[in-house]
Amino acid sequence: MHLSDIDYELPDELIAQKPVEPRDSSRLLVDRGHDAPAHRRMTDIIDHLREGDVMVVNDTRVLPARLALQRSTGGSAEVLLLEPRDEHRRHWEAMIRPARKLREGEVLEYFGKRVVRVGPRTDAGDTFEIEIKDDVPLSLIERIGAMPLPPYIRGSLKDPERYQTVYSREPRSAAAPTAGLHFTEELLSRIAASGVRIARVELVVGLDTFKPVTAENPLDHAIHTESYSVPSETIEACASAGRVVAVGTTAARALESLAATGEASGRTSLFITRGHEWRTVDLLLTNFHMPRTSLLLMIDSFVGPRWRRLYAEAVAERYRFLSFGDAMLLDRTLAGD
């Protein structure tokens, strides 16, 4: 492969800066294989699901993980919590600024209260191990932290819950599983009433998910690892499903990691690219992704080169792209180019 295989022109004005209201009023581009895609609304997704389908969501919750702190010298510092390294959520992998100035062992403060101790760099090189001090309640971290919106979103949210799915549970992720942002409680109830079972997985989303691919051959990209868990009831539901519909690339990665390894939980380094044998997921609901990312490699693996035609249609029809953008429903079982 070449980097150009996962590149396309994304007009800046199509990058959504705010979520639409209500959540389920976003547009939905429906893949129809060889035929031209259909242009619908998210509320219409029920027309494209069948009784006996299982729809799998990632119920991870975004941690308000961007901490504005101070150094003992008086200078400012920022810590972005990425993923907990222990079950008590005291040790984390994090990005810190200013990375070149902060020393291992330095303690950062919040208005005089010692909050975070800086540890060594991780093997990744651009992140650090950090420790939240024992006398600092985790509730304080959640209270003082800001929502870690992607860098292409300018400004802040009036309601931080709009960067959470309505079914989110444990706050562990550094980014939202954005395909799930389109669902309301009412829409989920309608889907369940139609005979579609809704099942859950957890995959802790890290910022490396969105890290651009820079290797000329994308297959040489160093893929990130993420923590995941697939409950036994979800495994059973998928085994007996008519079709499995993954809500987002993160849910898809969790399910395919289970299928590839036989492990229901752990850390996954699965890199889904062309030639991947899809064993579980039949349909994929997903947002439109940045060029040159591993997420686009997954889309290319799922529907082949027709992703270009679908994306070109979305650009021409002025769909909204990326985290707060519109959605597409892909079907890998359809023939198309």
N, C-alpha and C positions, 0 to 999 in steps of 0.2 A: 504494500500500500504506500501511498504518498500523502503528505499532509493536505494536498489539494483535494483529496478524496473526501475530506470532512470539512471543507471550507465552503462558505457561501457569503454573499453580500447581505449584511443586515443593516438596513437604514436605521440611523440613530433614533429617528422619531417614532419608530415602531417598538422601542423598548419601553414597556409599560412602567410608569413611575408610581402609580397608585392602583390599588385593587378596585374592581368594579363593585357596585352595590345593586342588588344583593349578590351574594357570592355566586349563586347559580345562574346569573344572567350573562355570564361570560359566553363567548362564542365557542363552538365546537366544530372542528373540521373532521369529517368522518371519512376514513380511508375506504375506498371501494375497489381496490385492486386496479385492474386495467381501466375501469371506468373513472370518469372525473369524480373527485371527492364531493361529498355533500356538505352544505353549509348549514349548520343547525345552531341551537343554543344548548347550554349545559343541561337545562331541564329536559331536553329531548333525549338524553342518553338512555333513558328507560326504554325508548323505542328500538334501541340497538342491543339490548340485553334480552336473554331468554330465561324462561323458567328452568331451573336446574343449574344455571351459571353460579359460580362462586366469585365474588368480587373481593379482592384482598387489598386492605389498606395498611399503611405504615402508621402506627399510632404514636410514634415518638413525638415528643414536645420540644420546642425550641427553648433553650435556657437563655435568659437575658444575660448574655455572656460577655458583653463588652464593658469592661471596668475602667473608668477614668480614675486614676490613682495619682499619688504624689510620691516623689523620692524624698528621702530624709534631707537632701540638699535643697529642697524646695522646688525642684524641677518637676514637670509633669511626666506621667508615664501611662501607657495603656496596656491592658492585658485582655486578650481575647481567648476565653476558654474554649478549647476545641473538643476534648473528650476526657472523661474521668479515667484515671488509671487504677482506681481501687473502688470497692463497693461502697465505701463511706463518702466518696466524692471529696476527698481531701487533697489528693494528688491528681494533677491534670497535665495533659499536653496543651500548650498554649502558644499563641503568637504574642510577642511583646514589643513595645516601642518605648524608647529608642533601643533597638536590639544591640547596637554596637557599644552603647555606653553602659548598659546595665551589667552589673557584675554578678557572678554566681554567689549566692549567700545574701545578696542585698534584699532588704525588706521594704515593700512598698506600702504606703499608708492611705487611709481615707479619712481626711480631716483629723489627722493626729492618731488615728487608730491603726495599729500595725495589722495588715490584712494578708498580704501575700509575700511568701519568700521565693526568690528566683533561684531555680536550680540549673543544672547543666543543659546544654543543647541536646536535643534528641538526635538519633541517627539520621533523621530526615535533613538535619542541618539548618532548616529555617524555622524550626519551632523549639520550644524549651519545655523542660519539666518545671512545674511550679507547685508550691504547697500552700494551701489555705491554712492559716494559723489555727491551732486547736481551739482557741477561745473565741473564734469568729463563727457565729451561727450561719449556716447555709442560707437561712432566711434573709440575712443581711445581704449576702451576695446577690440573691434574686431581687432584692429591693433596690440596690444601688446600680445594678447592671442595666445596660441598655440593650435593646433588641439588635442582634448582629445582622442588619440588612446587607444584602450584597452590594459591592462597591459601585455597581452601575445604577443603583437607585439613589437619587439625590434627594436629600431631605429626610424627614422622619414620619412616623405614623402617629396619627392622633389616637388611634386605638391599637395597642400592641397585639390584641387578640386577632387582628386581621392577618398576622403572620403566623397564626396557629391554625391547625385544622380543628374542626368542631369535635373530633373524636380523640384529640391528643391526650396523652396520659403522663408519662414520666418525663420531666424536663432534663434531657441529656444531650440534645443535638445543637450544633452550631449553625444549622440552617434548616429551613422548613422543607418537608416533602411536598413540594409546591403543587403537584397535581391534585392533592387532597384539599387544597384551599377552595376549590370550586363547589364543595358539597355543603349543603345546609342540613339541619336535622330533618326538615320536612322532606327534602329530596331523598335522603337515606331511608326514611320510613316508607316512601312510595316505592323505592327499589326493592326493599325487603318484602313489601306487600305483594309485589309482582312475582314472587317465587325465587328471587335471587338471594342467595345466602351471602352475608357480609362477614368476612373473617379478617383476623388481624395478624400482623407480624410487627416486629420492631427491628428497625435498622437505624443505628445512630449515625446521623448525617454529619459529615465533617466538611470543612471548606475545601478540602482537596477534591471533593466531588466536582467542583466547578473550575479546577485548575486547568489552564489551557495546556493542550498538547503541543510541545515544541519540537519533538523529534521529527526529523524529515520522514522517517517511516513511523507512523503512529503506533505500530505494534511494538516499538521499542520504548514506548512511554512507561514510566514507572508508576504503576497503578497504586492507589492508596488502599489501605485496609480499613474495614469498618466492622464494628461489633453488630451482631444480628442475633435474632431469636425467632423461631417459628414454633408456636404452641402446637401441642399434639392435636387439638381440635381443628386447627387450620390444616394440618397435614392430612387428617382424615377427610375433611371437607373437599380438599383439592383432589384427593384420590378418587372420589366418587362424583366429581363435578362433570357437568356437560361440557363446560368451558371454564377456564380460569382467566379472570380479568384482573390484571395487576393495575392498581392505581399508583402510577409513578414508577420511575426507574429504580427507586430504592426498594420498593416492594418486590419488583421483578428480580432485583439482585439477591434479595434474601431468599426468595423461592428457588431461584436457579442455583444458589450456593448450596442449599439443602440437597437439591437433586444431584449436584455434581460431587458432593462429599459424603452425603449420608448423615451429616452432622446437623442437628436441629438448632444448635447455637454455637457461638464462638466468634472468631474473627475471620472475615472473608477477604481474600485477595483475588477473587474471581474477576478476570478481565474479559468482558463480553465484547467480542469483535467478530468480524466475518468468519464464518465457519463454525461458530458456536452451535452446539446441538441443543436447541430449546426443548426442554423436557417437561416443563410445567405450564408456562404462561402461553396463552393463546391470543389474548387481546391485551393491548397496553394503552391505558389512558395516560397521556403525558403532555406537559407544556412544550413550547418550542424552545430549543436549547441554543446556547452560544455556539458559534463556529469553533472548530478546532478543539473540541472537548471530548472526553471519554464518554460523555452522555450521548453525543452524536454518533460515536462509534457503536454504541448499543443500538441506537435506532437503525443505523445502517445494517447491523446484524439481523435486526428483527424483520425489516421489510425490504432489505436490499436497496438497490439504487433508486427505487421510486421515491425515496424520501426527498430527493431533489425536486421532483415534480410537485410533491405535496408542499414543500417549503416555498417553492416559487409561487404556487397558487396562494399560499397564505400571505406572502409579501404583496402580491398583486391585489389581493382583496383587503389589504390593510388590517390583518389580524394583529393583535397585541402580543409581543414576544416576552419571553423569560419569566421570572418568578411571579410577577403580578399579571402576567399575560393570559391569553386564551389557551384552549386545550385542543388536542387532537386525539382521535380514537383510532388506533392502528390494529390491523388484523393480519397476523403473519400467515394465516392459512389461505389467504387470497393470492391468486396469481396476478402478477403485475410487474411492470418494468419501470 
